[in-house]
Amino acid sequence: MFELVRMRDAVGIAPEFLDAEKGAVQDEINKKYANRVLDGVGLVVGLYNIERISNGIIHPGDGASHVTVEFLLIVFKPHIGEVLCGSITSSDGDGLYVSLGFFDDVQIPPSCLPSPSRFDEEEKCWVWEWNGNDMWLDHGQEIQFRVFSIEYGPRDLLSHRKPPPLAGASESSSAAPSTEVAAPAHVQPPMMITGYINEPGLGLVCWWR
């Protein structure tokens, strides 16, 4: 589920941080990569270790020291077929939505639920019909699922999952006429995991206790 990924990148160190070079490099790497989805790599949890920092180069007119850094990142990238455990956060006609606590973009579509299953419109909840009993997949319940696929969104979405507001934003700027194009109702997340629970041992944890 978690892997170490070796990376190499250029980092600029401001003059006031040159006496604490390693700490400054760690801060810059975490600022750039932590909580960011990298295409084909996964969700970066944080920096694990710095392996090498090159000698710094200072360009004319720029007091910063520019170094090349080789480092290891802790990345969340489950394997296809791996069993994960989370909790159901919501349901609709398109299936179940599951949170792992630190990652929320998990979906279990209707075709991947135990058969036969139905969606109860009144309760907004999926129900597995098992031997004449209704097995409700209630929100908040702990659920085990197997990873079926991992999809990555467009490259312009492969960024921090919860970006902070723009620095220096003021009431006057927010009152100005907006020229921004409205976002679509559904935006593909940077990383989406599809799971299934239609095999023995999967589904609500309480089913198998």
C-alpha positions in Angstrom: 0.0 0.0 0.0 2.9 2.4 0.8 6.1 2.5 -1.3 9.4 4.4 -1.3 10.0 6.3 -4.5 13.3 7.8 -5.5 13.2 11.2 -6.9 15.6 13.9 -8.2 14.8 17.6 -8.3 16.3 21.1 -8.2 15.7 23.1 -5.1 16.5 26.8 -4.4 17.6 27.8 -0.9 17.0 31.4 0.1 20.1 33.3 1.5 18.7 33.5 5.0 18.5 29.6 5.2 21.9 28.8 3.9 23.2 28.0 7.4 20.5 25.4 7.8 20.7 23.9 4.3 19.3 20.4 5.0 16.3 21.7 7.0 15.5 24.2 4.2 15.7 21.5 1.6 13.4 19.2 3.6 10.9 22.1 3.9 10.9 22.9 0.2 10.5 19.2 -0.8 7.6 18.7 1.5 6.0 22.0 0.4 6.2 20.9 -3.2 5.3 17.2 -3.0 3.4 16.4 0.3 -0.3 15.6 -0.2 0.2 15.7 -4.0 -0.8 13.1 -6.5 1.9 12.3 -9.1 0.7 10.7 -12.3 1.5 7.0 -12.3 3.2 7.3 -9.0 0.5 7.8 -6.4 -0.3 10.1 -3.5 2.8 11.5 -1.8 2.5 11.2 2.0 5.8 13.0 2.7 9.6 13.0 2.6 11.3 9.9 3.9 15.0 10.6 3.5 17.4 12.9 1.6 20.1 10.8 0.0 22.3 13.5 -1.6 22.5 17.3 -2.0 24.8 18.7 -4.7 27.1 21.7 -4.2 25.1 24.9 -4.5 25.2 27.2 -7.5 24.5 30.9 -7.1 23.4 32.7 -10.2 24.3 36.4 -10.8 21.7 38.7 -9.3 20.2 35.9 -7.3 21.2 35.3 -3.7 19.6 31.8 -3.5 21.7 28.7 -3.6 20.4 26.2 -6.2 21.1 22.6 -5.5 20.2 19.2 -7.0 18.7 16.8 -4.5 18.2 13.1 -4.6 15.6 11.9 -2.1 13.0 9.2 -1.2 9.3 9.9 -0.9 6.6 7.9 1.0 3.9 7.2 -1.6 0.4 5.7 -1.2 -0.2 3.4 -4.2 -2.1 0.2 -3.5 -1.5 -2.8 -5.8 -4.3 -4.1 -8.0 -5.9 -7.0 -6.1 -4.8 -5.6 -2.7 -7.4 -5.7 0.1 -8.0 -2.3 1.9 -10.2 -1.3 4.7 -12.1 1.9 5.0 -15.5 3.3 6.0 -18.6 4.1 3.8 -19.1 7.9 3.5 -22.0 8.1 1.1 -24.1 6.2 -1.5 -26.0 6.9 -4.7 -27.1 5.1 -7.8 -23.5 5.0 -9.0 -22.4 2.9 -6.0 -20.6 3.3 -2.7 -18.0 5.9 -1.8 -15.4 5.0 0.8 -12.8 6.9 2.8 -9.5 5.5 4.0 -9.1 8.3 6.5 -6.3 10.1 4.6 -7.8 9.4 1.1 -11.4 9.8 0.1 -11.6 9.0 -3.6 -12.7 5.4 -3.5 -15.7 4.1 -5.4 -17.4 0.7 -5.5 -19.8 0.6 -8.5 -23.0 -1.4 -8.5 -21.5 -4.1 -10.7 -18.9 -4.7 -8.0 -21.4 -5.2 -5.2 -22.7 -8.6 -4.1 -25.6 -9.9 -6.2 -28.4 -9.2 -6.0 -28.2 -5.7 -4.5 -30.5 -2.8 -4.8 -30.3 0.9 -4.0 -32.9 2.2 -1.5 -33.9 5.7 -2.7 -35.6 6.6 0.6 -32.6 5.6 2.9 -30.0 6.5 0.2 -28.3 3.2 1.0 -27.3 0.0 -0.8 -28.8 -3.3 0.3 -27.5 -6.8 -0.4 -30.4 -9.3 -0.6 -29.0 -12.5 1.0 -31.1 -15.5 1.7 -34.2 -13.4 2.2 -32.4 -11.0 4.5 -31.6 -7.3 3.8 -27.9 -6.7 4.5 -27.7 -2.9 4.7 -24.4 -1.2 3.7 -24.9 1.7 6.1 -22.9 4.9 6.1 -20.1 4.9 8.6 -19.7 1.1 8.5 -16.2 -0.4 8.2 -15.8 -2.1 4.9 -13.2 -4.3 3.3 -12.7 -4.1 -0.5 -10.3 -5.4 -3.1 -8.6 -2.9 -5.5 -9.9 -3.3 -9.1 -8.3 -0.3 -10.8 -6.5 3.0 -10.2 -7.1 5.9 -12.5 -5.3 9.3 -12.7 -7.0 12.5 -13.7 -5.8 15.1 -16.2 -2.3 16.4 -15.6 -3.6 19.9 -14.7 -5.5 18.3 -11.8 -2.4 16.4 -10.4 -1.9 18.9 -7.6 -2.4 19.4 -3.9 -5.8 17.9 -3.0 -6.9 20.8 -0.8 -5.1 23.9 -2.1 -5.0 26.9 0.3 -6.8 30.2 -0.6 -4.8 32.7 -2.6 -2.4 34.7 -0.5 -3.3 38.4 -0.2 -6.9 37.9 -1.3 -9.1 40.8 -0.1 -12.8 41.8 0.0 -12.2 44.4 -2.8 -10.7 41.8 -5.1 -13.5 39.3 -4.4 -16.1 42.0 -5.2 -14.6 42.6 -8.7 -16.4 41.1 -11.7 -15.3 37.5 -12.2 -14.2 36.3 -15.6 -13.6 32.7 -14.5 -15.4 29.9 -16.2 -17.7 27.9 -13.9 -16.3 24.5 -12.9 -18.2 21.5 -14.2 -20.5 19.8 -11.8 -18.3 16.7 -11.8 -14.6 16.9 -11.8 -12.4 13.8 -12.1 -10.2 13.6 -9.0 -6.4 13.4 -9.4 -6.5 9.8 -8.3 -9.5 7.4 -8.2 -9.5 3.9 -6.8 -12.2 1.5 -7.9 -12.9 -1.5 -5.7 -15.1 -4.5 -5.5 -16.7 -6.5 -2.7 -18.5 -9.3 -4.6 -16.5 -12.2 -3.2 -16.3 -14.1 0.1 -14.6 -12.2 3.0 -15.2 -8.8 1.5 -17.9 -6.2 2.3 -18.8 -5.0 5.8 -16.4 -6.3 8.4 -19.3 -7.1 10.7 -20.6 -9.6 8.1 -17.7 -11.9 8.7 -17.2 -11.7 12.5 
